[in-house]
Amino acid sequence: MAYVSASIAYLLILIPQYNTVERILSMNARILESFLGRLVQVYGPMLGVQLSILSTVIAYQAISGVVLLSTSRMGRTRAAWRLKYMIASVSFIGYVGYSLGIGFVTSLGWTSILASMNVDVSPILQSYYLFNLGAAICYLGLSWF
């Protein structure tokens, strides 16, 4: 359940980021030199953005899956390993929180590009905060599992 809750929270962070990048590309704006920019140049706007999001999700799922798997294995061991179990649990929660924070800051960075193009970003920011509220609720659910 913790893995599902963390995955939902991460997807809730990525949805507005994906929408913002799509909007930037629909306005024929130039994407800054980055991993996403290279994918857009090679594969085109739509496929490049989708591959970028897909690679981000796969990396997140792999890392969080390994950390959570190690946490669950340590939880079944004898009492001497309980400290390592607690450290692994805190590592998982910390990694998820760090990923959510980075996703939110990245989304705000994309929004600043739209703001520099004189686009009203109020509705975009409102959707960010709604999605991030959902992500925060899922993140808080990690402590229950």
C-alpha positions as CSV (number, residue, x, y, z in Angstrom):
1,M,0.0,0.0,0.0
2,A,2.9,2.4,0.7
3,Y,4.3,1.8,-2.8
4,V,0.9,2.5,-4.4
5,S,0.4,5.6,-2.3
6,A,3.9,6.9,-3.2
7,S,3.3,6.1,-6.9
8,I,0.0,7.9,-6.9
9,A,1.6,10.9,-5.2
10,Y,4.4,11.0,-7.8
11,L,1.9,10.8,-10.7
12,L,-0.1,13.6,-9.2
13,I,3.0,15.8,-9.3
14,L,3.8,14.8,-12.9
15,I,0.4,15.5,-14.4
16,P,0.4,19.3,-14.2
17,Q,4.1,19.3,-15.3
18,Y,3.2,17.3,-18.4
19,N,0.3,19.7,-19.1
20,T,2.5,22.8,-18.7
21,V,5.2,21.4,-21.1
22,E,2.5,20.5,-23.6
23,R,1.2,24.1,-23.4
24,I,4.7,25.5,-23.9
25,L,5.3,23.3,-26.9
26,S,1.9,24.3,-28.4
27,M,2.9,27.9,-28.3
28,N,6.1,27.0,-30.3
29,A,8.3,28.0,-27.5
30,R,11.9,26.8,-27.3
31,I,12.6,24.2,-24.7
32,L,15.8,24.9,-22.8
33,E,18.8,22.6,-23.2
34,S,18.0,19.6,-21.0
35,F,17.2,16.0,-21.3
36,L,13.6,16.9,-22.3
37,G,14.9,19.3,-24.9
38,R,17.1,16.7,-26.5
39,L,14.2,14.2,-26.6
40,V,12.0,16.8,-28.2
41,Q,14.6,17.6,-30.8
42,V,15.1,13.9,-31.7
43,Y,11.6,12.5,-31.4
44,G,9.4,15.6,-31.9
45,P,7.3,17.5,-29.3
46,M,4.7,14.9,-28.3
47,L,6.7,11.7,-28.3
48,G,9.7,13.5,-26.8
49,V,7.6,14.8,-23.8
50,Q,6.0,11.4,-23.4
51,L,9.4,9.6,-23.4
52,S,10.7,12.1,-20.9
53,I,7.8,11.5,-18.5
54,L,8.0,7.7,-19.1
55,S,11.7,7.6,-18.3
56,T,11.1,9.7,-15.1
57,V,8.4,7.4,-14.0
58,I,10.4,4.2,-14.7
59,A,13.5,5.6,-12.8
60,Y,11.3,6.6,-9.8
61,Q,9.5,3.3,-9.7
62,A,12.8,1.3,-9.9
63,I,14.5,3.3,-7.1
64,S,11.5,3.4,-4.8
65,G,10.8,-0.3,-5.5
66,V,14.3,-1.3,-4.5
67,V,14.2,0.8,-1.3
68,L,10.8,-0.5,-0.4
69,L,11.8,-4.1,-1.1
70,S,14.8,-3.8,1.1
71,T,12.6,-2.2,3.8
72,S,10.1,-5.0,3.7
73,R,12.8,-7.7,3.9
74,M,14.5,-6.0,6.9
75,G,11.2,-5.8,8.7
76,R,10.9,-9.6,8.9
77,T,14.4,-10.1,10.4
78,R,15.3,-10.5,14.0
79,A,15.4,-7.7,16.5
80,A,19.1,-6.9,15.9
81,W,18.1,-5.6,12.4
82,R,15.3,-3.4,13.6
83,L,17.5,-0.3,13.5
84,K,18.3,-1.0,9.8
85,Y,14.6,-1.5,9.2
86,M,13.8,2.0,10.6
87,I,16.7,3.5,8.6
88,A,15.4,1.9,5.4
89,S,11.8,3.1,6.2
90,V,13.0,6.6,6.7
91,S,15.0,6.4,3.5
92,F,11.9,5.4,1.6
93,I,9.8,8.2,3.0
94,G,12.7,10.7,2.5
95,Y,13.2,9.6,-1.1
96,V,9.5,10.0,-1.9
97,G,9.4,13.4,-0.2
98,Y,12.5,14.5,-2.1
99,S,11.1,13.3,-5.4
100,L,7.8,15.1,-4.8
101,G,9.6,18.3,-3.9
102,I,11.8,18.2,-7.0
103,G,8.8,17.5,-9.2
104,F,7.0,20.5,-7.7
105,V,10.0,22.8,-8.2
106,T,10.4,21.6,-11.8
107,S,6.7,22.4,-12.4
108,L,7.2,25.9,-11.2
109,G,10.2,26.3,-13.4
110,W,8.1,25.3,-16.5
111,T,5.5,27.8,-15.3
112,S,8.0,30.6,-15.2
113,I,8.7,30.0,-18.9
114,L,5.0,30.5,-19.6
115,A,5.0,33.6,-17.4
116,S,7.9,35.1,-19.4
117,M,5.7,34.7,-22.5
118,N,3.0,36.9,-20.9
119,V,0.6,34.0,-20.4
120,D,-1.7,34.2,-17.4
121,V,-0.4,31.4,-15.1
122,S,-3.0,31.8,-12.3
123,P,-5.1,28.9,-13.5
124,I,-2.0,26.8,-14.1
125,L,-0.8,27.5,-10.6
126,Q,-4.2,26.7,-9.1
127,S,-4.2,23.3,-10.8
128,Y,-0.6,22.7,-9.5
129,Y,-1.7,23.4,-5.9
130,L,-4.8,21.1,-6.3
131,F,-2.7,18.2,-7.7
132,N,0.0,18.9,-5.0
133,L,-2.6,18.8,-2.3
134,G,-3.6,15.3,-3.5
135,A,0.0,14.3,-3.6
136,A,0.5,15.6,-0.1
137,I,-2.4,13.5,1.2
138,C,-1.0,10.4,-0.5
139,Y,2.4,11.2,1.0
140,L,0.9,11.5,4.4
141,G,-0.8,8.1,3.8
142,L,2.7,6.6,3.7
143,S,3.0,6.9,7.5
144,W,-0.2,4.8,8.0
145,F,1.2,1.9,6.0
